[in-house]
Amino acid sequence: MPAIALTVNGTPHGIDIDGRALLVDVLREGLGLTGTHVGCDTSQCGACTVHLDGRAVKACTVLAVQADGHEVLTIEGIGTAGALHPMQVAFREHHGLQCGFCTPGMIMAGLDIARRNGPSVGPEVVREELEGNLCRCTGYHNIVNAIMAGAQAMGGMQIVGGAPDADAPTVSAA
């Protein structure tokens, strides 16, 4: 079994893994971070979206060994119950969730959209960039509004975990 070292939500971890293990499984089963959901196992739904070195990726498409030596940010790392991240506040205030299953992936995708497009991102861009993140409960209207409001509230602030690393592994973007 290979051992990997990665930083998750600012905390360094060393963990023995099966060489075929997916990042999503290591996060959920190995580290107990169950906010990253498994919705389809085929990279179609985006429920497993996390940030790898500052870029949104679908954790069901990343082998855990690809994350060796890198930084991972999950939904658990962006806010607390007492101090929600501005994107989380926007989802709450704009009713950007219903059942909540897709919400962690939508928030993580929204953070990446805000990082790349700035605080004035428009609805067309948000809708286009959410392609690959599925919600079975809503018509996306409130999710789009929440991401735009979250981006505005962030005002260009850095997301925990910082800017993307140019040496990050090439993986499927959310």
PEMO-V456508 format. One record per backbone hydrogen bond with DSSP energy under -1.0 kcal/mol. NH is the residue of the N-H (numbers start at 1). CO is the residue of the C=O. E is the energy in kcal/mol with one decimal. If there is no record, write none. Layout:
nh->NH co->CO e->E
nh->NH co->CO e->E
This chain:
nh->4 co->15 e->-2.6
nh->6 co->13 e->-2.3
nh->7 co->70 e->-2.4
nh->8 co->11 e->-2.7
nh->9 co->72 e->-2.9
nh->11 co->8 e->-2.0
nh->13 co->6 e->-2.8
nh->15 co->4 e->-2.5
nh->17 co->2 e->-3.2
nh->21 co->18 e->-2.4
nh->23 co->62 e->-3.4
nh->24 co->59 e->-1.8
nh->26 co->22 e->-2.0
nh->27 co->23 e->-2.7
nh->28 co->24 e->-2.3
nh->29 co->25 e->-2.8
nh->30 co->25 e->-1.0
nh->31 co->26 e->-1.6
nh->33 co->27 e->-2.9
nh->34 co->32 e->-1.3
nh->37 co->47 e->-1.6
nh->49 co->46 e->-1.6
nh->50 co->57 e->-2.3
nh->51 co->73 e->-2.6
nh->52 co->55 e->-3.1
nh->53 co->71 e->-3.3
nh->55 co->52 e->-1.4
nh->57 co->50 e->-3.0
nh->58 co->172 e->-1.4
nh->59 co->48 e->-1.6
nh->61 co->58 e->-2.4
nh->64 co->21 e->-2.9
nh->66 co->63 e->-1.6
nh->67 co->64 e->-1.5
nh->69 co->5 e->-4.2
nh->70 co->67 e->-2.4
nh->72 co->7 e->-3.4
nh->73 co->51 e->-2.6
nh->77 co->74 e->-1.9
nh->78 co->75 e->-1.2
nh->80 co->83 e->-1.6
nh->89 co->85 e->-2.4
nh->90 co->86 e->-2.2
nh->91 co->87 e->-2.0
nh->92 co->88 e->-2.1
nh->93 co->89 e->-3.1
nh->94 co->90 e->-2.3
nh->96 co->91 e->-2.8
nh->106 co->102 e->-2.5
nh->107 co->103 e->-2.9
nh->108 co->104 e->-2.4
nh->109 co->105 e->-2.3
nh->110 co->106 e->-2.8
nh->111 co->107 e->-2.4
nh->112 co->108 e->-1.5
nh->113 co->109 e->-2.5
nh->114 co->110 e->-2.6
nh->115 co->111 e->-2.4
nh->116 co->112 e->-2.3
nh->117 co->113 e->-2.2
nh->118 co->114 e->-2.2
nh->121 co->118 e->-1.2
nh->126 co->122 e->-2.2
nh->127 co->123 e->-2.7
nh->128 co->124 e->-2.3
nh->129 co->125 e->-2.8
nh->130 co->126 e->-1.5
nh->131 co->128 e->-1.2
nh->133 co->130 e->-2.6
nh->134 co->45 e->-2.8
nh->144 co->140 e->-3.0
nh->145 co->141 e->-2.3
nh->146 co->142 e->-2.4
nh->147 co->143 e->-2.4
nh->148 co->144 e->-2.3
nh->149 co->145 e->-2.5
nh->150 co->146 e->-2.8
nh->151 co->147 e->-2.6
nh->152 co->148 e->-2.2
nh->153 co->149 e->-2.6
nh->154 co->150 e->-2.3
nh->155 co->151 e->-1.6
nh->157 co->154 e->-2.0
nh->162 co->159 e->-2.4
nh->165 co->53 e->-1.5
nh->168 co->165 e->-1.9
